[in-house]
Amino acid sequence: MVNRPKVKHDALNCLLRDEVNKQLAHGVKPDFSAIDFRALHLQGLIVDGIDFSNSYFRMADIRGIDFSTCNLEGASLHAVSISGCYFPKSLSAEEIRMSVEFGTRMRYR
């Protein structure tokens, strides 16, 4: 079992999530490739079609996010709670499990 510290829900985390959701609602898609999201509270983030390739999510709260249309090639989910998440169909459950448990970078097959 992975030790998961409590993720902070501070004002800066909420501002990030709210601002990204507002930009997405206006058709602006940020490039989140190779970004460090370590320990951020991202639950509730709308991520349709966003590029998260090579990003780092260690201990982030991503519960319930629908990543099904996102690029997660090379992203790492070490010690992340993924309950309720959707992932791209081409990303195997084993790749996701290995990334959560050991921090490996996810690869599509």
N, C-alpha and C positions, 0 to 999 in steps of 0.2 A: 504494500500500500504506500502511496506517495504522500508525504507530509505536505499539506496545503495550508500555508499561512493565510490569515484573513486578508482579503483584498480591501483596500481603502475605498471609501465612497466619498472622497473629499470634493470640494467645489471645483477644482481644476479638472478632475476626471469628468464630472458632470458637464462642465463647460465644453470640453473636447467632444464628448458624445453628442451634446445638443447642437453644437455648431456644425459638426459633420452631417448630422441628420438634416439640418436646415439647408446646407449646401446641396445635398443630394436631392432634396425636394425641389430645388431650383435647377436641376439638371447638371450640376457641377460634380464631376467624379474625381476625387483626389487620387493621387498615385501613392499608395501606401506600401510600395515594394521596399524591402530592406529597412523597415522601420522597427524600432524597439518599443513594443507595447508592454513591456515587463510590468506586472502588478497593476495594470490599469483596469478599471471597472468599465467594460465595454458592453455589458448586457443592455440590450435595447438599441444597439447601433444598427442602422439599416445599411447593408453592405452590398446591395445588388450590383454585380459586375465589377467590383473593385479588385485591383491587383494587389495582393498581399504576398507576392512571391518573395522568398528569402527574408520574411519578417520573423520577429522573435516575440512570442507571446508568453514567456515563462511566468507562471502564477497569475496570469490575467483572468478576469472574470468574463468569459465569452458565452455563458449559458444562454441557450435559446436563439443564438444568431444563425441565420440562414446563409451559409457560405456556398450554397449549391451552384451559384453562377460566378463565383470568384476564382481567381488564380491563387492557389496555395502552394505551388511548386517551390520546394526548398524552405518552406516555413517550418518553424519549430513550436510545438505546443507543450513543452515540458512543464509538468505539474499543473496543468490547466484543467478546470472542470468543464467538460464538454456536454453536460446533460442538456438535452433539448436542441442541440445543434444539428444542422443539416450540412453535409459536405458534398463536394462534387462527386457524381456517380463513378467517375474514373479514378477516384482516390480510394484505395482499398482500406478496409477496416483494420487490417494488420499494419499498414503504414501509419494510420492515425494512432493506433494503440502504441506502437513503438515510439512515436513522437511524444505522446503524453507521458509514457513511463520512463523513457531514456533520453528524451530531447533530440532524437534524430530528426534530420531534415526530411520532410515528406517528399516522395517522388511519385509521379503518376506512371501508370503502366500502359 
